[in-house]
Amino acid sequence: MKICLIEPPKFVSLTNFVSTISMPPIGLAYIAAAIREEGHDVTVVDGPGSAPRNYHVFKDEIRVRGLTQEQILERIPTDTQVIGLGCMFTSHWVYVRELVSKIRKLFPRSYLLMGGEHVTGFPEFSLEEAPLDSVVLGEGEETIVQLLEHVEKGLPLVDVAGIAYKDPDGIIRVNSRRKRMKDIDSIAQPAWDLFDIQKYNEVNQPHGSSQGKFMPMLATRGCPFSCTFCTSPNMWTTEWIPRDYKLVVDEMQEYQSKYGVSDFQFEDLTAIVRKDWICSFCDEIIERGMKVTFQLPSGTRSEGIDFEVAQKLKAAGCHEFSFAPESGDPRVLQAIKKKVSLPKMFDSARSALKAGINVGCFFIIGFPEDDYRSVFRTYGAIIQCALIGFTNVNLNAYSPQPNTESFRELQMAGVITEFDDKYLMSLFTFQDFGAKKTSYNSRFGDLELSLMVNFGAFLFYLIYFLRKPYRIIQLFSDMGSESSSNKSTKMAKSLFKDAFTIMKNKLIKN
């Protein structure tokens, strides 16, 4: 069959450092490879990557990066039989829903499907709101291959595990979930030939810091933990599955040769779980004499990192990784099932910093379990990060993601009652310094939460720059460029832009 896969454009904000990331979509590339391997004719419309410097406005308030919806429609081949889209973030659903409606009008006979964390969390809601035929739940490669086989042959979908769909009568059916793939080494490599990797590198805005030509990769899948606020348990279950480390290094060498990349951004949910695996991976890179850098910008666990591991990581080319304790209060950590020891995490960080690796940290303020004491304890942990020598801290407001344990508890308590566009769009602001946050904590108002988040970030970067004033020069040298030499300058630039925006708005009002 002729299949077109679409990566929708991304929301951006002047003061949301995460939204400045411009990375090739590794999930869609894996799906493209899986269905092409089955003999299907696959084309890709990469909304963000085809026009990374093009911005347009959605609903008078949100800037969108990439192709316009009309440009996307123009690029879909007229004889396409199946059109598939990804929707990773619920905050993007309002935009993607509108795009799907336009696609349906232009391609009334094509089969429309969607995958990603949003539809995995909200399958019935997604099928009710958008003219989709089916959605893929969780890990997608095996599921989409079987789904396409049934669609092509006109077979009933009742026995396709891992999907939700509309039956011939328009009734929504949700099938049982598919078991996780065990042999992930058998999955076809991402079909990067269908994407413009060079254009992404010209923009040079990777997830981590800019260390040269980059490529996203996955060395493992899943996370073995069950944090109450995280979508991973629903999307991936709690099974952590590593690839053969030699095959991962083979893939790195292939990309070096084919695309000229030297920096690898591992987008794993939790790359370092087993000490033996990460040590073997590093040893393999060292033994092959590869001149590369790699980063773990999504965060990893600290338990498997001691000075021995840190030295191996550095020798193999690891430049930067982040930890994600989320809170500095043991009571809150227990409530959100984080299962992290802050003293041990700081010990691991000291080992990594001593080895010469940049270390970042993720914190969240506004959990339903937070109170003023826990927030001050989080500030204390942030100060400790700055004094130890962490190179960046990413501070966010709590945001209830769909079908997480925390989300369901808020539903039962009557805090979340509507799935309207206001709620959906509000999920974008949790990482946006300049936007007013929505508080889901009865103790904090919206404005108060916004101020607490910004103060925490200000606190870290005040100490960060005072400890080593030369970093201010580095920051200003980066201010005029789209890319940043490290994640700290990304965050600091966001804070400066936020302050500038607020001052400008006040001057306009006066």
N, C-alpha and C positions, 0 to 999 in steps of 0.2 A: 504493500500500500504506500501511497504518497502521504508523508507525515510532515507537518510543520510544527516545530517546537518554538515557543516564544518565552523569552525572559523579559518580563515587564520592566519599564523604567523605574527608577528609585526616587523616593522622596529625599530632599536635601534641605538643610537649614544652615544659615550663616553661623549659628552658634552650636550646632550639633556635630561634634568632631567625628562621630561614627558615620554620619551620613556623607562625609567627604571621602569615604573609602570607595575605590573603583577597582573591583576585583573580577576577573573572569568567573562566571557562574559554574562552579565545579559540579554542583548537583545536576544541573541540566546537561552538562557535558557527559556525565556518567550515563544518564538516561538516553541521550542521543547515541552513545556507543552501544548500549545494550540492544536497542531496537534496530540499529543498522546492522549489527551482527546477525540478526534474524532475517536479513535480506530486504528490509524495508528501505524505501527511498526517503532519506531524511534531509530536511533543510532547517536552518535555524534563523530566527529573527532575534538578534540580541539587542534589546531596547537600550540598555545603558551603554554597552560597549560600542555600538555603531555610531553613537553621537555623544561621547562623554563630556564634551564641552557645550552641549546644547541644553538650555534650561527653558522650561515653560511653566506656566502657573495653572494649578488645578484648584477649582472651587475658590478662587480669589484669595487664597491664603497659603497654599502649599506649593513650594517650588519643586518641580520634577525634573530629574536629570535623564537625558537620553532622547530617543525618538519620540515624536508626538504620536498620539493614538492613530491619527490619519496616516502618518508615515509607516507605522507598523502594518496597518491594513493594506497599504499599497505593496508591501513586501511579501505578503502571503501569496504563494502561487495559486492561481485561479483553480487549478485542478486538484487542490489538496483535499484528501479524503478524511484525514484526522488532524485536528489541531489541539496541541497540548500546551498548557501554560503552567508556570510555577508561581506559587504565592507563599513565600516563606514567612512573611510578617503580617499579622492581623491588621496592623496599622495601615498596610497598603491595600487592604481588601476593598475599600470604597472605590479606589482608582481601578483596580483590576476588575471589579464587578462591572464597571462602566465599559471597560475595554471588551470584556466577554460579550456584553449585550450588543456592541457594535459589530463584533465578529459574527455573532449569530445572525444578525440582519443581512450581512454581506455574504455569509456562507450558510444558508439555511439547511443544507443537506449534509454538511460536514459533521463528523462526530467530535464533540468538544469534551475534553477532559482536563483535569488539573491535579497537581500534586503539591506537596509542601506541608510545612508545619501548621499553617492556618487551616487548611481543609482537613488535616488529620485531627485537629482539635475540635473543629466545627463542621463535620460532614453534612449533617442534615440542614443546618443553617445555610451552608454554602450552596447546596443544591436547591434550596427554596428561594434564595435571593438572586441567583444567577442562572441563565439558561444553559447550564452544563448538563451533559449526559451522564458523566460519572466523575468520581474523584478517587485518587489513589491514596491509601492510608499508610503512613510510615515509609519504611525502606522500599524503594520503588522499582528496582531493576527487574526482578523476577515477576512482580505483579503486573507491570505494564506490558511485558512480553506476552503473558497469558491473556491479559485483557484484550490486546490487539488481535491475538489469534481468534478469540471468541467473536469479536466485532467483525473481523474479516469473513468468518464462516457463518455469521448470523446465529451463533449459538447462544443459549440463555446464559446470563451472567451470574446465576445463583451459586455456581460452584467456583467462582473466581475469588479466592481469599484475598483480603486486603483492599477491598473497594467498597464504596457506597455508590448507588446509582439510581436512576429513575427507570422503573420498569415500563413496559408498553402502555400501561394505564396511567402513567405519570406518578405512581406511588413510589416514595423513596424507600429503598431497601439498603440496609447496612449489613454487609457480610462479615463473617468472623475475620479476625486479624490474621495475617500471614506470619508464620514464625520467621525469626531473624535468620539471615543467611549465615551459615557457619564458615563456608569456604569462600571468604571474600577475596582470596587471591585469584579466584576464577573469574571475577568480574572484569569485563573489558576495560582497558584504560580509557579515560575521558577522551571524547572525540574533539580534541582541541583544534583540529584542522578546519572545523566548522566555525571557529571564532577568530576574531582579529586580535591575536595576542600582542602584536606589535603596537596596536593603538592603545591598549591598556598600559603598556610600558611607556609610551610617550607621555601619557597623563601622569604616570608615576605616583599613584596614590594607593599603595597597598594597605592591607589591614594593619601590619606592623610598621616599623620604620623603613625608610627608603635606603636600601643597601645595594642597589643596582637592579638590573633586569630581573623580574620576579615571576614566579609561577605558583599558584595555589596547589596544594597536595593534601591527600589524606593517607596517614599511615595506620590509623585505627578507626574503628567505628563504635559509637555508643559511649555510655558513661555508666559505671557500676553503682552510682549513687542516686538517691531519690529526693532531691531538694524539693520542697513543697511549692516553690515559685517557678520551677523550671519546666519547660515543655519537653525536655529530652526523654523522661520516662515514658511519655505517651507516644512520642515519635519513634524512639529507638529501643524501648524497654530499658532494663537496667543491665543489659549484657554488654560487656566491653570485649571487642574482638580485634586483635591486632593482625596486621598483615605479616607475611614473611619479610623480615627486615632486609634481606638481600634483594628481594623484588622491589622494595621501596627505593633502595639505592640504585638499582638498575633503571628505574623510572626517572630518577633524578639525573642520571648520566645521559639518558635519552633526551631529556629536555635541554640539557646543556648543549648537546650536539645539534639538536633540531631547531631550537629557538634562541640559542645563545644566552640563556638565563643563568644567573649565578646565585640567586637568592630564592629560597623556597619558604613559602608561607604555609605552614601546616595548620589547616583549619579544623583539626581534630577537636572534639568536645573535651577529651581528657587524654592527651597523648601519653603522659608518663604515669603509668599505673604499676607496671612491673619493672623493677630495677634491672633484672637480667635482660629484658628485651631492649630497653633504651641503651644499655651498655653495649650490647651486641650491635645495635644499629650504629652507634658512634664508632665502634671499632672497625666496622665495615667501611665507613667513609674514610677513616684514617688510613687503613690498609691499602685502599685504592688510590690514595694520594690525591683526592679530590679537593679542589680549591673552591669551596662554596661557603655560603652562609645560610642559616635557616633560623626560623623564628616560630614561636607558638603563641600568636597574638590572641587567640580565643581563651587562653588560660589553661592551666593544668594543675594537678594535685601536687602537694609539696612533700608527701610522705616518702616518695621514692628518690628524693634528691638530697644527697649528702655531699661532702666535699669531693669524694672520689667520683661520684656521678657528675658533679658540676665541672670538674677538670676534664672529664671525657667529653662532655657537651661542648665546652669551649674549644677543645682541641679539634673537634669534628666540625666546628664552624657555627655553633649556636650563638646568636647575637643577643637575643632577647626572648623572655617569656613572662607570663603573668600568673599570679595566684588570684584566687577569688574567694576570700573568706566571707565577703558580703557584709559582715557585722563585726564590731569589736566587743559585743556583749555575749558572754557564754549562754545566758538564758535565751536570747534570741536565736543563737546558733543551734541550740537544742530544739527550739520550737520549729525552725525551718528545716530541720534534719540535715544540717550542713556537714556534720561529722568531720570537723576540722579542729586541730589543736593550734591555737594562735602561737604559743611559745615554740612549738615544733616548726610551724610555718616560718617564723622569724629566723629560727636556726638555719633552715634550708635556704632562706633568702640571703643570710650572711655568707653561707658557703658559695652560693652562686655569684654574689657580688665580689667576693674574694677571688674567685676564679676569673673575673672579668666579664661576667654576663650581666646585661641590663635586666632589671626585674621590675615589673609593674604589679599593680594590685587593683582589684575591683571591689567596690563597696556599694551598698544600697541603703538608702535612708527612707523610712516611711512604711516598713513592714507593718501589717496590722498588729503585730506583737511589740512593736517599738514603743518606748516612752522616752521622756526627756533624759533619764539616766542612761538608757541604752544608746541614745544618740551621742551623748557626751563620751561614753566609752568607745564608740566608733571614732569620734574625733581623736581620742587618745591613741587608738590604733593607727590612725592616719598620721598623727605627729610622730609616732614611733617609726612608721614607714619612712618618713622624710629624714629622720635623724639617722636611721640605719644606712640610708643611701639608696632607697628605691628610686628608680628613674621616672616613674609616672604612677599616678593614681587616677582611676576612672570612677567617678562618683555619680550614681544615678538615683532617681526617685523610684520607689517601688511601683511596679506596673503589673496588674493582674493579667497574665497571659492566659489564653483560652484553654479550658479543660485541665488546668493544673490543679493540684490539691488545694493550694491557697485560693485560687479562683472559685472552686466549688464551695469552699467554706464561706467566702464572701457572699456567694449566691444564697446559701442556706440562711445566712444571717440577715438577708434582705438588703445588703449594701449594694450589690449589683443586681439590678432588676431589668435593665434595658440593654439590648444589643444594637442600639441605634448608631447612626453615623457619628454622633458626638463622642460616644464611648470609643468607637473604633479608631477615630482620628486622634483621640487623646493619647492613645498608646504610643504615638510617634514622639510626644513631647518629653517622655521620661528621661531621654538622654540629651535634651535640648536645654542648654544653660539659659537661653533668652526667653524661653516660654514658661508660662504659668503652669505649674504641675497640678494634676488632679490627685488629691489625697484620699487614700482608702483607709486612713487611720483616724479613729474617732478623736484622738488627742490633738491632732495637727490640722490646721486649715490649709487650704491650697497655697496661699501666699507664704505662710509660715514654712511649709515644706519646701517651696522653691528657694527661700532664703537659706534654709538649713543645708540644702544640697550645695548651693553656690558657695556658702561659707566654708564647708568642708573642703571643696576643691581649692578655694582661695588659701586656706590654711596650709595645705600641703605645698602649693607652689610658692607661697611666701617663704617657707623654710627652704624649699628646694633651691630657689634662686639666691637666698641670703647665704646659704652654705657654700655655694660656688658661684660668685657673681659673674664669672666669665660666661655662664650660661645665658645671661641676658643678651650678650652680643650675638650668641648663636641664635637666640630667638628672633632678634630683629633682622638677622641675615636671612631667616626663613620666612619672615612676614610677607614678603612680596611674592612668594612662590606658592604654587598649588600644592606641592609636596612638602614634607617635613622630614628633617634628618632623624627625628625620633618621636615617639608618641608623646613625650612631655611637651614638645613644642606644638604638637597638634592641640593638646588640651589647653595650653597657655594661650595659644592663638584664639581658641574659642572663647576663653574668658575675656581677653582684650576686646574681641569683636562684640561680645555681649555688653561690656561696659560702654563701648562706643555707640552701639545701637540705642541703649537706654538714654545716654546723654543727647544723642541726636533727636530722639523722639521728644524729649523734654524741651529742647530748643525750638522745635517746630511748634509745639503746643503753646509756648510762650510768645 
